[in-house]
């Protein structure tokens, strides 16, 4: 008995869909290119001319990260336009903690079955975020793996490379006892804590994406999917004004204490003054609806503080002055003291 031939598409991988996605996003990706990009999208590797003019000792700083289970919330709400922005902004923030200027970015989009429309929204947002901060999107990979991912799900990760002159690196080594810890506001959960947030606000409730929680100006989906804030454009200008910034921490998984201690030298510790600011409403709702212990809240979320700067106390007022006219007013969250 003759068997029906089995194609790659029958097995769950649609090469034509992948090619259609590249066709759609290629013009958007090219808007991120500057003269440093020396290759076309679609080659086996991205080429980038590194310009180190004016640098005495250039150092490359790189990072790889993802957006975690925020993609599940995007699917729940059917809102995918900002997930790519989340990834880029998260990665830019990570290398900028060292003072690096972003150079180029590579993305990885993996799914059970490629939905070209959803992938186009994700990658278009990703490319737009790259363009906003002047980083070239020089390559990426789209993988269709029906045996690995649940049907309808996707994952998103990326790698970024930046550069900084060695004498301008910010690595926390200058942090001293008595330095003030100043935070910059987050836009929400950013890209961390979504497994807990989903369990509290989605899995165990009847909330719909369009529902509004008390005291909030936007619906639940928009609150949860608010784009991860990029601190590079504004804070890089503050660094150029020589505000004696001794260290910077990106508040991601592990919370404020967990991430701030990564930059503080041995013999010192961060004294976080938890009563210095009020949690934004979204975090309050997670805490109250889920009866989540305070310690879990502190370890799982940024609680409204997405970025922390360590600097001499006498410079803190100047930092606040430079923030006027922006939507990122710094607020004190603690000090550095002996361990």
Secondary structure, DSSP 8 states (H G I E B T S, - for coil): -------TTTTT--HHHHHHHHHHHHHHHHTT--TTB-S-TTSSS--B----TT-SSEEEEEEEEE-TTHHHHHHHHT--TTHHHHHHHHHHHHHHTTT-EEEEEEEEEEESS--HHHHHHHHHHHHHHHHHHT-EEEEEEEEE-TTTS-TT-EEEEEEEEEEEEGGG---STT--TT-EEEEEE-SSSTTS-HHHHHIIIIITS---TT---TT-SS-HHHHHT------HHHHHHHHHTT--EEEEEE--TTHHHHHHTTTS-TTEEEEE-GGGS---HHHHHHHHHTT--HHHHHHH--TTEEEEEEE-HHHHHHHHHHHTTSS---EEEEEEEE-
